Amino acid sequence: MKGIQGHFNSCYLDATLFSLFGSSMTLDSFCQKPAGTEKPVSRTLRIEIVNCLRRKGFVPAESVMNFRKQLGCKTFVTEEKDPEEFITILLQQVLCMEPLLKLRSSGEMSQEAYIFQIILEKEQVGTGGVPTVQQLLETSFLSCDLKFEKIPSCLMVQMPRFGKKYKMFPHIIPSTELDITDLLYNSPRECFVCGRLAEFECPQCLPDHKLQPGKIKQYCTTCKTQVHTHPSRRGHCPRNLPVPAELSADAIVPRYTMQLFAILCIHTSHYVSFVKYGPGVHSWLFFDSMADRCGDDQTGYNIPEIRACPEVGDFLSQSEEELAHAIPSQTDELVRRLLCDSYMCLYQTTFTEFCK
């Protein structure tokens, strides 16, 4: 398997397509259109790229260029783009999908998006260790006062960085499992302290170094009172959470998680990706559409590369405590690249009955 052959500023598109369709089937249902309704561009995507990649293991640059020419804007043929710009065009105009994310803000206003951009202040994240995507996502949701209206089938999380010029954190650990239970609107949650049904949420407790900083804090009535007797927390303003009337205080709250299936990375204007290709811990691939080149700039061509990187799985499968004390400079080359260059993490869910 060689992957997708890069050509003329296409690495952002190559890495994104390989991440979305190389192993994951999350978007497959949207690629299948009723006879007579499929647009030429979506047919090109399905036949010349997705099917070709999965059946032959290689997509030539000519097929990618043919697809780029049908995206409705000449700049997609010639210029380097950001993955989020391409993803929006891909999902909205090529696959004709509704926004993946349904979000609700504090003012009860609904918002829709295809990608979630992490927005926060660096000071909101604890100073110890390397932050995880789980920690950054929870902090961002609480900071922006947002909740998911429903579990998304696919969640693309953009890291707090801006292209190649600025990144808020020198390293970020991609969480292999993303627990979004506490980020769901009107969904039961368990007390952070005792595990009983929570009735209050306290945003001010988020960075508290004595209460596992970076974790969303919700409490039952008893624990809310006890926690906020501490002098440093008496000024906090816990807010009420909706509690389903049919649930008892001792009810078991189900956890809703999403699984990491790909990571887009950028370094010096070049995008690559890490993709999980199977259920095993070590089932990780590294993909670069322009890993090598044969010939000169005028008549030559790029040579893509796919290689197994089980060391990525070894690193990511460590416990939270081990990851928190990880030293990126002492990790393997590809692991170090993953931690330093992460641009967007892609997650999928198995809870299909809740995504409808």
C-alpha positions as CSV (number, residue, x, y, z in Angstrom):
1,M,0.0,0.0,0.0
2,K,1.4,3.4,-1.1
3,G,-1.4,5.7,-0.3
4,I,-2.2,9.0,-2.1
5,Q,0.4,10.5,-4.4
6,G,1.1,14.2,-3.7
7,H,1.5,16.8,-6.3
8,F,1.7,20.6,-6.4
9,N,0.7,21.8,-2.9
10,S,-1.7,18.9,-2.3
11,C,-0.4,17.6,1.0
12,Y,-3.2,19.2,3.1
13,L,-5.8,17.4,0.9
14,D,-3.9,14.1,0.6
15,A,-3.4,13.8,4.4
16,T,-7.0,14.7,5.1
17,L,-8.5,12.2,2.6
18,F,-6.2,9.5,3.8
19,S,-7.3,10.2,7.4
20,L,-11.0,10.2,6.6
21,F,-11.2,7.3,4.2
22,G,-8.0,5.2,4.6
23,S,-9.4,3.0,7.3
24,S,-12.4,4.7,8.9
25,M,-15.9,4.1,7.4
26,T,-17.6,6.9,9.4
27,L,-18.4,8.9,6.3
28,D,-19.1,6.0,4.0
29,S,-22.9,6.3,4.1
30,F,-22.7,9.8,2.8
31,C,-20.6,8.7,-0.2
32,Q,-23.4,6.4,-1.4
33,K,-26.0,8.5,-3.3
34,P,-29.2,7.2,-5.0
35,A,-28.8,6.5,-8.7
36,G,-29.1,9.6,-10.8
37,T,-28.5,12.1,-7.9
38,E,-24.8,11.8,-7.5
39,K,-22.8,14.9,-8.5
40,P,-19.7,14.4,-10.7
41,V,-17.4,15.6,-8.0
42,S,-18.8,13.1,-5.4
43,R,-18.5,10.4,-8.0
44,T,-14.9,11.2,-8.6
45,L,-14.3,11.1,-4.8
46,R,-16.0,7.7,-4.5
47,I,-14.5,6.0,-7.5
48,E,-11.2,7.6,-8.2
49,I,-10.0,8.2,-4.7
50,V,-11.9,6.2,-1.9
51,N,-12.5,3.0,-3.9
52,C,-9.0,3.2,-5.5
53,L,-7.3,3.7,-2.2
54,R,-9.1,0.8,-0.5
55,R,-8.9,-1.7,-3.4
56,K,-5.5,-0.9,-5.0
57,G,-3.8,0.8,-2.1
58,F,-2.6,3.7,-4.3
59,V,-4.2,6.9,-5.7
60,P,-2.2,8.6,-8.5
61,A,-1.7,12.3,-8.5
62,E,-3.8,12.6,-11.7
63,S,-6.9,11.4,-9.9
64,V,-6.3,13.8,-7.1
65,M,-5.9,16.7,-9.5
66,N,-9.1,15.7,-11.3
67,F,-10.9,15.9,-8.0
68,R,-9.3,19.2,-7.1
69,K,-10.4,20.8,-10.4
70,Q,-14.0,20.0,-9.5
71,L,-14.1,21.7,-6.1
72,G,-15.4,24.9,-7.5
73,C,-12.4,27.2,-6.8
74,K,-9.2,27.5,-8.8
75,T,-7.2,28.0,-5.7
76,F,-7.8,24.4,-4.7
77,V,-5.8,23.4,-7.8
78,T,-2.8,25.7,-7.3
79,E,-2.5,26.9,-3.7
80,E,-1.8,25.4,-0.3
81,K,-4.9,25.3,1.9
82,D,-5.8,24.6,5.5
83,P,-7.4,21.2,6.2
84,E,-10.4,22.8,7.9
85,E,-11.2,24.8,4.7
86,F,-11.1,21.7,2.6
87,I,-13.1,19.6,5.1
88,T,-15.9,22.2,5.1
89,I,-16.0,22.1,1.2
90,L,-15.8,18.3,1.2
91,L,-18.6,17.7,3.7
92,Q,-20.9,20.6,2.7
93,Q,-20.6,20.8,-1.0
94,V,-19.2,17.4,-2.1
95,L,-21.0,15.0,0.2
96,C,-23.9,17.4,0.9
97,M,-23.8,16.7,4.6
98,E,-25.5,18.6,7.4
99,P,-23.0,20.0,10.0
100,L,-21.6,17.2,12.2
101,L,-21.8,19.2,15.4
102,K,-24.9,20.5,17.1
103,L,-23.9,22.8,19.9
104,R,-25.8,24.7,22.5
105,S,-24.5,27.8,24.3
106,S,-25.4,29.3,27.7
107,G,-28.0,31.5,26.1
108,E,-29.9,28.4,24.8
109,M,-28.8,29.3,21.3
110,S,-28.0,26.4,18.9
111,Q,-24.9,26.4,16.8
112,E,-23.7,24.1,14.0
113,A,-20.2,23.3,12.8
114,Y,-18.3,20.7,10.9
115,I,-15.1,21.1,13.0
116,F,-14.6,22.2,16.6
117,Q,-11.8,24.7,17.1
118,I,-10.4,24.6,20.7
119,I,-10.6,28.1,22.2
120,L,-9.1,28.9,25.6
121,E,-6.5,30.8,27.5
122,K,-3.2,29.1,28.1
123,E,-3.5,30.0,31.8
124,Q,-6.7,27.9,32.1
125,V,-4.7,24.7,31.6
126,G,-2.6,23.4,34.5
127,T,1.2,24.0,34.2
128,G,2.2,20.5,35.0
129,G,2.9,18.0,32.2
130,V,1.8,17.9,28.6
131,P,-2.0,18.7,28.1
132,T,-4.2,16.1,26.5
133,V,-7.0,16.6,23.9
134,Q,-9.5,15.5,26.6
135,Q,-8.3,18.2,28.9
136,L,-8.2,20.9,26.2
137,L,-11.7,20.0,24.9
138,E,-13.3,20.1,28.3
139,T,-11.6,23.4,29.2
140,S,-12.7,24.9,25.9
141,F,-16.3,23.8,26.3
142,L,-16.5,25.2,29.8
143,S,-14.7,28.4,28.9
144,C,-17.1,29.0,26.0
145,D,-20.1,27.6,27.9
146,L,-21.0,25.0,25.3
147,K,-22.6,21.6,25.3
148,F,-23.3,19.0,22.6
149,E,-27.0,18.7,21.8
150,K,-26.3,15.2,20.6
151,I,-23.4,12.8,20.3
152,P,-21.7,13.5,16.9
153,S,-20.9,10.5,14.7
154,C,-17.6,12.2,13.9
155,L,-15.7,14.8,15.9
156,M,-12.8,16.7,14.3
157,V,-11.0,18.7,17.0
158,Q,-8.6,21.5,15.8
159,M,-5.8,22.2,18.2
160,P,-5.1,25.7,19.6
161,R,-2.6,26.7,16.9
162,F,-2.7,28.7,13.7
163,G,-1.0,27.0,10.8
164,K,2.8,26.9,10.9
165,K,3.3,30.2,12.7
166,Y,1.8,29.8,16.1
167,K,0.9,27.1,18.5
168,M,-0.2,27.6,22.1
169,F,1.4,24.5,23.5
170,P,4.7,23.0,22.3
171,H,3.3,19.5,22.7
172,I,-0.2,18.0,23.0
173,I,-1.1,14.3,23.7
174,P,-3.9,13.0,21.5
175,S,-6.4,11.2,23.8
176,T,-7.1,7.8,22.3
177,E,-10.6,7.8,23.9
178,L,-12.6,11.0,24.3
179,D,-15.2,10.9,27.1
180,I,-17.9,13.4,26.2
181,T,-20.4,12.4,28.9
182,D,-20.0,15.7,30.8
183,L,-20.2,17.7,27.6
184,L,-23.7,16.6,26.6
185,Y,-26.7,18.9,27.0
186,N,-29.4,17.8,29.4
187,S,-27.7,14.4,30.0
188,P,-27.3,12.9,33.5
189,R,-23.9,13.2,35.0
190,E,-22.2,11.8,38.1
191,C,-20.8,13.7,41.0
192,F,-17.0,14.3,40.7
193,V,-16.5,13.3,44.3
194,C,-18.9,10.5,45.3
195,G,-20.2,9.3,42.0
196,R,-23.9,9.9,42.8
197,L,-26.2,11.8,40.4
198,A,-24.8,15.3,40.0
199,E,-27.1,18.4,40.5
200,F,-24.5,21.2,40.1
201,E,-21.6,22.2,37.9
202,C,-18.9,24.7,39.0
203,P,-16.8,26.3,36.2
204,Q,-14.5,28.0,38.8
205,C,-13.4,24.6,40.1
206,L,-12.0,23.6,36.7
207,P,-8.4,24.9,37.3
208,D,-8.3,24.0,41.0
209,H,-5.0,22.3,41.7
210,K,-6.4,20.4,44.6
211,L,-9.2,18.9,42.6
212,Q,-7.5,17.4,39.6
213,P,-7.1,20.5,37.4
214,G,-8.5,20.4,33.9
215,K,-11.4,18.1,34.8
216,I,-15.0,19.3,34.7
217,K,-16.4,19.4,38.2
218,Q,-20.0,18.6,38.9
219,Y,-21.4,17.7,42.3
220,C,-24.4,16.3,44.2
221,T,-25.9,18.7,46.7
222,T,-23.9,17.3,49.7
223,C,-20.5,17.3,47.9
224,K,-21.1,20.8,46.5
225,T,-21.6,22.1,50.0
226,Q,-18.6,20.4,51.4
227,V,-16.2,21.3,48.6
228,H,-17.2,24.9,48.7
229,T,-16.7,25.3,52.4
230,H,-13.0,25.7,51.6
231,P,-12.0,29.4,51.9
232,S,-10.6,29.5,48.4
233,R,-13.9,28.3,46.9
234,R,-16.5,30.2,48.9
235,G,-16.7,32.8,46.1
236,H,-17.6,30.2,43.5
237,C,-21.0,30.2,41.8
238,P,-22.1,26.6,41.1
239,R,-25.0,26.4,38.7
240,N,-27.8,23.9,38.6
241,L,-27.8,21.0,36.2
242,P,-31.0,19.5,34.8
243,V,-31.7,16.2,36.5
244,P,-34.1,13.7,34.9
245,A,-37.0,13.2,37.3
246,E,-37.1,9.4,36.7
247,L,-33.5,8.9,37.8
248,S,-32.6,8.1,41.5
249,A,-29.7,9.7,43.2
250,D,-27.9,6.3,43.0
251,A,-28.6,5.7,39.3
252,I,-25.7,4.5,37.2
253,V,-24.7,7.2,34.7
254,P,-23.7,5.7,31.3
255,R,-20.4,7.0,29.8
256,Y,-20.3,8.1,26.2
257,T,-16.9,7.9,24.5
258,M,-15.4,8.5,21.1
259,Q,-12.4,6.7,19.6
260,L,-9.4,8.4,18.0
261,F,-9.0,7.2,14.4
262,A,-6.6,9.7,12.8
263,I,-4.4,12.7,13.5
264,L,-3.4,15.4,11.0
265,C,0.0,17.0,11.7
266,I,1.8,20.0,10.2
267,H,5.5,20.9,10.2
268,T,7.0,23.7,8.0
269,S,3.9,24.0,5.8
270,H,3.8,20.2,5.1
271,Y,0.9,18.0,6.3
272,V,1.1,14.3,7.1
273,S,-1.2,12.0,9.1
274,F,-1.2,9.2,11.6
275,V,-4.1,6.7,11.1
276,K,-5.4,3.8,13.2
277,Y,-6.0,0.9,10.8
278,G,-7.3,-1.8,13.2
279,P,-8.5,-2.5,16.8
280,G,-5.1,-3.4,18.1
281,V,-3.1,-1.1,20.3
282,H,-0.2,-1.0,17.9
283,S,-2.3,-0.6,14.7
284,W,-1.0,2.8,13.7
285,L,0.2,4.0,10.3
286,F,2.2,7.1,9.3
287,F,1.4,8.6,5.9
288,D,3.3,11.2,3.9
289,S,2.1,11.9,0.3
290,M,5.4,13.5,-0.6
291,A,8.0,11.5,1.4
292,D,10.4,11.3,-1.6
293,R,10.8,12.6,-5.1
294,C,12.0,11.1,-8.4
295,G,13.3,13.6,-11.0
296,D,13.4,17.3,-11.0
297,D,10.7,19.9,-10.3
298,Q,9.5,20.0,-13.9
299,T,9.4,16.4,-15.0
300,G,9.6,14.5,-11.7
301,Y,7.0,13.1,-9.4
302,N,6.5,12.6,-5.7
303,I,6.7,9.2,-4.0
304,P,4.2,8.7,-1.1
305,E,5.0,6.6,1.9
306,I,3.0,4.5,4.4
307,R,4.8,2.8,7.2
308,A,3.7,1.1,10.4
309,C,4.5,2.9,13.6
310,P,3.6,0.6,16.5
311,E,5.7,2.9,18.8
312,V,2.8,5.4,18.5
313,G,0.4,2.9,19.9
314,D,2.9,1.9,22.7
315,F,3.1,5.6,23.8
316,L,-0.6,6.4,23.6
317,S,-1.7,3.3,25.5
318,Q,0.2,4.4,28.6
319,S,-1.8,5.3,31.7
320,E,-2.8,8.9,32.4
321,E,-0.2,9.2,35.1
322,E,2.6,8.0,32.8
323,L,1.5,10.3,30.0
324,A,1.3,13.2,32.4
325,H,5.0,12.8,33.2
326,A,6.1,12.0,29.6
327,I,9.2,13.8,28.3
328,P,8.6,14.3,24.5
329,S,12.3,14.9,23.8
330,Q,13.0,11.3,25.0
331,T,10.4,9.6,22.8
332,D,10.8,8.0,19.4
333,E,11.0,10.2,16.3
334,L,7.5,9.7,15.0
335,V,6.0,9.9,18.5
336,R,7.9,13.2,19.0
337,R,6.5,14.4,15.7
338,L,3.0,13.4,16.7
339,L,3.2,15.3,20.0
340,C,4.8,18.4,18.5
341,D,3.0,18.8,15.2
342,S,-0.6,17.7,16.0
343,Y,-3.0,20.0,14.1
344,M,-6.3,18.1,14.2
345,C,-7.5,15.0,15.9
346,L,-10.4,12.9,14.4
347,Y,-12.8,10.9,16.5
348,Q,-15.6,8.5,15.8
349,T,-18.3,7.0,17.9
350,T,-19.9,3.6,18.3
351,F,-23.1,5.0,19.8
352,T,-24.9,5.2,16.5
353,E,-28.4,5.0,18.1
354,F,-27.7,8.3,19.9
355,C,-26.3,10.1,16.8
356,K,-29.5,10.1,14.9
